[in-house]
Amino acid sequence: MAPVFHTLQEFMLHTKNIVYLLMAAGLIGLPLFWWFLTERDEDQRTY
């Protein structure tokens, strides 16, 4: 059952909470994704 927003304030608060959750997921996910990409890099020899 979808929540019913009765006022603009409730809608804005709900929207802001969702955006905060997405930002937190991005801040956690981007470093993990970068670590996944660079994990397989082998050290290049310097002769």
C-alpha positions as CSV (number, residue, x, y, z in Angstrom):
1,M,0.0,0.0,0.0
2,A,1.5,3.3,-1.1
3,P,1.9,6.1,1.5
4,V,-0.5,9.0,1.1
5,F,1.0,12.4,1.4
6,H,-1.4,14.9,2.9
7,T,0.8,18.0,2.8
8,L,3.6,19.4,0.7
9,Q,5.8,19.3,3.9
10,E,5.3,15.5,4.2
11,F,6.1,15.0,0.5
12,M,9.3,17.1,0.7
13,L,10.5,15.3,3.8
14,H,9.9,11.9,2.2
15,T,11.7,13.0,-0.9
16,K,14.7,14.5,1.1
17,N,15.0,11.2,3.0
18,I,15.1,9.2,-0.2
19,V,17.8,11.5,-1.6
20,Y,19.9,11.1,1.6
21,L,19.7,7.4,1.3
22,L,20.7,7.5,-2.4
23,M,23.7,9.8,-1.6
24,A,24.8,7.5,1.2
25,A,24.6,4.5,-1.1
26,G,26.6,6.4,-3.7
27,L,29.3,7.4,-1.2
28,I,29.6,3.8,-0.1
29,G,29.2,2.3,-3.6
30,L,31.7,4.4,-5.6
31,P,34.8,3.6,-3.5
32,L,33.8,-0.1,-3.5
33,F,33.4,0.0,-7.3
34,W,36.7,1.8,-7.7
35,W,38.4,-0.9,-5.5
36,F,36.8,-3.6,-7.6
37,L,38.2,-2.0,-10.8
38,T,41.7,-1.5,-9.5
39,E,42.0,-4.7,-7.6
40,R,43.1,-6.7,-10.6
41,D,45.8,-4.3,-11.7
42,E,49.2,-6.0,-11.5
43,D,52.2,-4.0,-10.5
44,Q,54.3,-3.2,-13.6
45,R,58.0,-3.9,-13.5
46,T,60.3,-1.0,-13.7
47,Y,63.6,-2.0,-15.2
